[in-house]
Amino acid sequence: MDEKFRKFADALHPKFEQLIFMEPVVTGKLPKVVPSRGVYLFSENGSHLYVGRTGRMRGRYGDHSRPSANHNDAPFAFKLAREATGFLKSAYKTGPESRKGLSSNETFNEAFKAAKARIRAMEFRFVEEIDPTTQCLLEVYASVVLATPYNDFDNH
């Protein structure tokens, strides 16, 4: 392995352990001190579901869980709503199963609203990571190790 990459790789597991062993937020309200840049994890009943990364932790948590968050701000909730309504196949052209189309569907909107409420009730963990490359690699590392079912690194 190239030494430049090895330096990044060697830093991943210690950060991963900080993330996993953090006492989770379970109240839906973040503590006063939260890092701005880092990697976060949503879990429910001991199952790790979704890993993300951000340059604005407090705002990103709100994006995922705020009742007014739209389909572009809350991708995890959107995936949960797709699963709940059976609209599993992503559509990238205009149509009833596109993001815009589903946003006009009353049944889907109710499921999306419920998904955001569900996310607010989930365990939320986070770890600071300022370096964007390490942050990206840590997101992938954590999602692979934890086998988070709602992470998707597929191209559109």
Residue pairs with C-beta under 8 A, 6 or more apart in sequence:
1 9
8 133
8 134
8 137
9 137
11 134
12 134
12 137
12 138
12 141
13 141
15 39
15 127
15 129
15 134
15 138
16 138
16 141
16 142
16 145
18 127
19 39
19 40
19 41
19 125
19 126
19 127
19 138
19 142
20 41
20 125
22 125
22 126
22 127
24 43
24 123
24 124
24 125
25 31
25 123
25 124
25 125
26 121
26 122
26 123
26 124
28 65
28 120
28 121
30 57
30 58
30 61
30 124
34 57
34 58
34 126
35 57
35 126
35 127
35 128
36 55
36 56
36 57
36 58
37 54
37 55
37 56
37 57
37 128
37 129
37 130
37 135
38 53
38 54
38 57
38 126
38 127
38 128
38 129
38 130
38 135
39 51
39 52
39 53
39 126
39 127
39 129
39 135
39 138
39 139
39 142
40 51
40 52
40 53
40 54
40 57
40 60
40 61
40 124
40 125
40 126
40 127
41 48
41 50
41 51
41 124
41 125
41 126
41 142
41 146
41 148
42 48
42 49
42 50
42 51
42 64
42 76
42 119
42 122
42 123
42 124
43 49
43 122
43 123
43 125
44 118
44 121
44 122
44 123
48 146
48 147
48 148
49 76
49 122
49 148
49 149
49 150
50 76
50 148
50 150
50 151
51 139
51 142
51 143
51 146
51 148
51 151
52 60
52 64
52 76
52 139
53 129
53 135
53 136
53 138
53 139
54 60
57 126
61 124
62 69
63 69
63 73
63 74
64 73
64 74
64 76
64 77
64 116
64 119
65 74
65 77
65 116
65 117
65 119
65 120
66 73
66 74
66 116
67 113
67 116
67 117
69 77
69 116
70 103
71 78
71 99
71 100
71 102
71 103
71 112
72 99
74 112
74 115
74 116
74 119
76 115
76 119
76 150
77 112
77 115
77 116
77 118
77 119
78 99
78 112
78 115
79 150
79 152
80 111
80 115
80 118
80 119
80 150
81 87
81 102
81 108
81 111
81 112
81 114
81 115
82 88
82 102
84 111
84 114
84 115
85 105
85 107
85 108
85 111
87 97
87 102
87 108
89 97
90 97
90 156
91 97
91 98
91 101
92 98
92 156
94 100
94 101
95 101
96 102
96 105
102 108
102 112
103 109
103 112
127 138
129 135
129 138
139 151
140 153
142 148
143 151
143 153
